[in-house]
Structure formats: structure tokens, C-alpha cells
Amino acid sequence: MLFVLFFLFIVEAFAQPPVSFEQAKILAKEQIYFDRNDLGTTYCSCQWQWVGKSGGRIDFNSCGYKVRAEGQRNRAERIEWEHIVPASNFGRARQCWQKGGRSNCKQTDPLFTMMEADLHNLTPTVGELNSDRQNFNYGVLPAMPKLHGACDFKVDFKKRVVEPRDEIKGFLARVYFYMHDRYGMNMSQQQQQLLMAWDKAYPVSDWELERNRRITKLMVHSNPFVTGERTWEIGHKNTEEGAQAFIGLKKFQVSGSIRGNKNSRVYHLPTGCPSYELVSPRNIVEFTSEAAANDAGFRKAGNCR
């Protein structure tokens, strides 16, 4: 087991999975969705033009999109990277969330950061839809009218439920299975039953397979619910592979040492520096004291407390 964990450590260090949500968005643009902007956003099939490092500008005419709330027009006009399983869903189970919400988790909880940067869980959406979806569960809303023009996206704000278009229901279900299995999250039986039905009714598409291949090159591991290596049943026992891999990597880290980043020339202390665990293994330079780090031309990270 120790050999396997060490092997995973070496492979992940070489592959450089994203170490932050911000980096994940850039990688998603440059290496996963770089050629998909003419094929449409996840919820609405809207085309977009890439803008900046990871953003995009929506073409409303390409999908018949209508802005639901004028106050959200700016968000509606841009691409946002949605967490299919909302960050608040996996954040609420973390102690960091109770002490300061998402911003505190980003600064103090490396496992939350790993989950937030997981590319399997990211997808480009119209910004207004990302806002309207919030952290609502998926469901079926046959009597609910569409609120965003021709976009086949239904939302019931009172019941806190969203129904996406049929073409992506299976894809969304398999991402839910992956996140809950990999990170040991709980899912209600009602949500399990619905997503299992979607998984069966809407099989894996060619794009979903290609997306999985592209992400696997970056994340090292695939989504086994896409490849067919794993299936979900009621009462599924989570493997918690993500959490176990995180624990395994920590065992190989040098405890108590000062950690420098040879790229940024910044160093972090093992306590009081939120980014200590976020330095990519291949960029780590260890020091025995702050004086040694300073002598080597490194400066202390600005977010250290």
C-alpha cells in the first residue's frame, strides 16, 4: 500500500493536477474545452467566444437565450465555471466552512482546495444559470415553464430544484456519483434514485468519453462511472479514494520544514501559512529556517499569519 501511495505521489507530481480553482479554470479552457465553444455550454448549448485567461462571452442568438433578471445581465453575458456538485455541498461537511465559509476553506483546508479544483466536476455555463442553479438539487419539473428563453433549463426557486435538459442528465448524474464516491460524501436516497434513472436513460456520449480522457491526463485518474469500471446502487459504499490519496501524499511530506516554491521564490511555514500544502511537489524546496530561505533569495508568503 505504501508503494502504491508513493507511486501516486510521483505520478501526480509529474502530471501537475491543478492546485487551485483558479488554475483549474485555466486548464479547463486550454486543455479540455478549448475546441468546444462552438458546440455550446452545458445547460443551454450557447456558443461563446473565449475572453481572457479562462472566461468567455456568450452569443445569445446561438441558443435563443433570454436574460431572466435584468440585474444579472452582466453574468448572463459571460461564461462561468460551475461546480456540478456545488462547492457549498462539499464545503459544509468541512470544519473550515463552519468557521468562515468558502473563503476560509480556500485559505486553510487543502482537501477542500483539492475538491474545488477537481476538473471532473467543472463545466462551462451561462453565468446567470450558474447563479440561478445555486446549490439546488436536480429534479423533475414537468409543470414549470422555461425562464430563460429557448434554454431548456427549469428552476423552481421555492422548492430549490433544477431540471436540466435531457441530453446532459446522464453526464451530470455520473459526475455526482464520482464526487460522492471519491470524497466520501452522503447523498439522499431520493437523489440517488433520480440520478440512477438518469444514468440508465442517458448513456455516456462520445464527448463525455473524450472529456474524461482529456481530464484524466491532467488529474491522473478518470471518472470510473464514465468508463464503466464502477456503477452506483442504492446504499453505495464510497471508496473515498480522493481523501485517502490526500492523506497518503501528506505522509510523504517533510513535517515541520519550511517549504519554498522554486518558481515563485516564496516560502511558507508549516503553521500559519494557508498555501503551505498547495505548493506543487515538483516545485518544493525545503529549508531548515527562515534565515536559510532568506539567504537563498526567497521571501515569506504574504498570506502567512
ABEGO torsion letter per residue (X at the ends): XAAAAAAAAAAAAAAGBBABAAAAAAAAAAAAAAAAAAAEBAAAGBBBBBBEAABBBBBAAAAGBBBABAAAAAAAABBBBBBABBAAAAAAABAAAAAGEAAAAAAABAAAAAAAABAAABBBBBAAAAAAAEABBBBBBAABBBAAEABBBBBBAAAGBBBBBAAAAAAAAAAAAAAAAAAGBBBBAAAAAAAAAAAAABBBBAAAAAAAAAAAAAAGBBBAAAAGABBBBBGBBBAGAAAAAAAAAAAABBBGBBBBBAAAGBBBBABGBAAAAABBAAABBBBABAAAAAAAGBBBBAABX
